[in-house]
Amino acid sequence: MKKLFAAAIFLIATILMLIQILDVKDVKEEVKTEQQKTETSREISGTIKKGETFFELFKRYGLDIAELFKIREAAADVHRLRKVRLGQPYKIVVNADNEVDSLSYYIDDDNILNITRGNGEFSAEKILIEYEKRINHISGVIKDDLVSSVGEGREKLMLALQLSDIFAWDIDFTSDLRENDTFKIVVEGLYLDGEFKKFGNILSAEFNNNDKIHHAYRFEHNGKAGYYDADGKSLKKAFLKAPLNFRRISSYYSGRRLHPILKVYRPHHGLDYSAPVGTPVSALGDGKVIFAGHKGGYGKLVIIRHRNGYDTYYGHLARIAKNIRIGKIVKQGQGIGNVGNSGLSTGPHLHFEVRFNNKHVNPLSVKLPRGESVPKKLIAEFKTFKSQMDTQLASINIPVFVFAGKIRDNVVKD
């Protein structure tokens, strides 16, 4: 009996030992399989080329198109993956079974679409890119036009357009600029992994236009940021300085030489802006279209009615924008048409008029209300910020340049 019991115990121990050995072997096989998967996974990355889509990328790299449809479905409520932009980076991680584990796509400079596989399904989210902010100082001298004077490259172009937007109510950047005008800019530089990516908000700026110095300070209150002069008065006004918006012209000409685009003539009843056919024309201020069509010597004409009894006229247009019709509400800076030579015109130009209570007024002398100033209770805070910005602006050197036959440096003085 004892021998039989001992044999049974030996048999049970042997079975348990074999089970343990098999379990260890299975674990080792699983680890080996996972290692193989890791070793054979691959990463596909690049930037979107002209005419390229994710459908073409999946075909090129032998990925399952059915998975792309699932990925598109998962991303539909976050960002439609059919909408891809030239030059935007992407990354696809594929496992050993040639299945997509993750896909990331830079929607724009601020957001990434991130798609991951989990439990056999795909999920999508939009991730905000977190940049490191540094303060950058930029200065320059106008030698040809604003864009080339700020510098080359897309980011410098965007900085020039941002600067023109800030001073658009006081400076006509298409006709007011003079050679040797100067500017200083205190601006956020946005960096990723220590590498400069783009400019953020302009914090303060100083522009010397024809010996008149303009200042701008970015200040936020009530959850909104605006630009103000040294006294805390808003730079924003009811009318822009000119109906040929610099940003729209710069975009339209797409990097071509911008200056001299325009010459301004001052007839009795308005301004004539001599400009190439097709130059975009913008609404001077918010208002309602009260006429859009052909009208005698004006040719193709748009008339916009603004608050406080003002009407603005835009004549000799080559075309009127499709969405501009009687009764249409337009916003300041919105495109309404293009410069042309229609009607009684001796050459391509925009005929621009301002009327007050149906009487002609000089567009250059119209005094219009500004936006809201910095609230009195925040003036002390604004003044503190202004003082900090003034110190930074004063520390910026302006490049040496030739002025009236003499070499001068740092010509802008407070």
HUBELUR-V995117 format. One record per backbone hydrogen bond with DSSP energy under -0.5 kcal/mol. CO is the residue of the C=O (numbers start at 1). NH is the residue of the N-H. If there is no record, write none. Layout:
BEGIN
CO,NH + CO,NH
END
This chain:
BEGIN
1,5 + 2,6 + 3,7 + 4,8 + 5,9 + 6,10 + 7,11 + 8,12 + 9,13 + 10,14 + 11,15 + 12,16 + 13,17 + 14,18 + 15,19 + 16,20 + 17,21 + 18,22 + 19,23 + 20,24 + 21,25 + 22,26 + 23,27 + 24,28 + 25,29 + 26,30 + 27,31 + 28,32 + 29,33 + 30,34 + 31,35 + 32,36 + 33,37 + 34,38 + 35,39 + 36,40 + 37,41 + 42,94 + 43,45 + 44,92 + 46,90 + 48,87 + 49,52 + 53,57 + 54,58 + 55,59 + 56,60 + 57,61 + 58,63 + 59,62 + 64,67 + 64,68 + 65,69 + 66,70 + 67,71 + 68,72 + 69,73 + 70,74 + 71,75 + 72,76 + 73,76 + 75,78 + 75,79 + 80,83 + 82,84 + 85,88 + 88,48 + 89,106 + 90,46 + 91,104 + 92,44 + 92,94 + 93,101 + 93,102 + 94,42 + 95,98 + 99,95 + 99,101 + 101,117 + 102,93 + 103,115 + 104,91 + 105,107 + 105,113 + 110,129 + 111,107 + 111,108 + 112,114 + 112,127 + 113,105 + 113,115 + 114,125 + 115,103 + 116,123 + 118,121 + 121,118 + 123,116 + 125,114 + 125,127 + 127,112 + 129,131 + 131,133 + 132,191 + 134,136 + 134,189 + 136,187 + 138,185 + 140,183 + 141,143 + 142,180 + 145,149 + 146,150 + 147,151 + 153,157 + 154,158 + 155,159 + 156,160 + 157,161 + 158,162 + 159,163 + 160,164 + 161,165 + 162,166 + 163,167 + 165,168 + 167,170 + 167,171 + 168,241 + 171,173 + 172,175 + 172,176 + 172,177 + 174,262 + 178,181 + 181,142 + 182,208 + 183,140 + 184,206 + 185,138 + 185,187 + 186,203 + 186,204 + 187,136 + 188,200 + 189,134 + 189,191 + 190,197 + 190,198 + 191,132 + 192,195 + 195,192 + 198,190 + 201,188 + 201,203 + 203,218 + 204,186 + 205,216 + 206,184 + 207,209 + 207,214 + 208,182 + 208,210 + 209,212 + 211,213 + 212,209 + 214,207 + 216,205 + 217,219 + 217,228 + 219,226 + 221,224 + 224,221 + 226,219 + 227,235 + 228,217 + 229,232 + 232,374 + 233,229 + 236,371 + 243,245 + 243,282 + 245,249 + 246,250 + 247,251 + 248,252 + 249,253 + 250,254 + 250,255 + 253,256 + 258,261 + 263,265 + 263,274 + 265,267 + 265,272 + 267,270 + 271,273 + 271,352 + 272,265 + 272,274 + 273,275 + 273,350 + 274,263 + 276,279 + 279,339 + 281,336 + 281,337 + 283,333 + 284,240 + 287,330 + 288,305 + 289,327 + 291,303 + 293,301 + 295,298 + 296,299 + 297,344 + 298,316 + 299,295 + 300,317 + 301,293 + 302,314 + 303,290 + 303,291 + 304,306 + 304,312 + 305,288 + 306,309 + 307,310 + 309,357 + 310,306 + 311,355 + 312,304 + 313,353 + 314,302 + 315,351 + 316,340 + 316,342 + 317,300 + 319,338 + 321,324 + 323,325 + 325,328 + 328,289 + 330,287 + 331,334 + 334,283 + 336,321 + 337,281 + 338,318 + 338,319 + 339,278 + 340,349 + 343,345 + 348,275 + 349,340 + 349,351 + 350,273 + 350,352 + 351,315 + 352,271 + 353,313 + 354,361 + 355,311 + 355,357 + 356,359 + 359,356 + 361,354 + 361,363 + 362,365 + 362,366 + 363,366 + 366,368 + 369,238 + 375,378 + 376,379 + 378,382 + 379,383 + 380,384 + 381,385 + 382,386 + 383,387 + 384,388 + 385,389 + 386,390 + 387,391 + 388,392 + 389,393 + 390,394 + 391,395 + 393,396 + 395,397 + 398,410 + 401,403 + 401,408 + 403,406 + 406,403 + 406,408 + 408,401 + 411,413
END
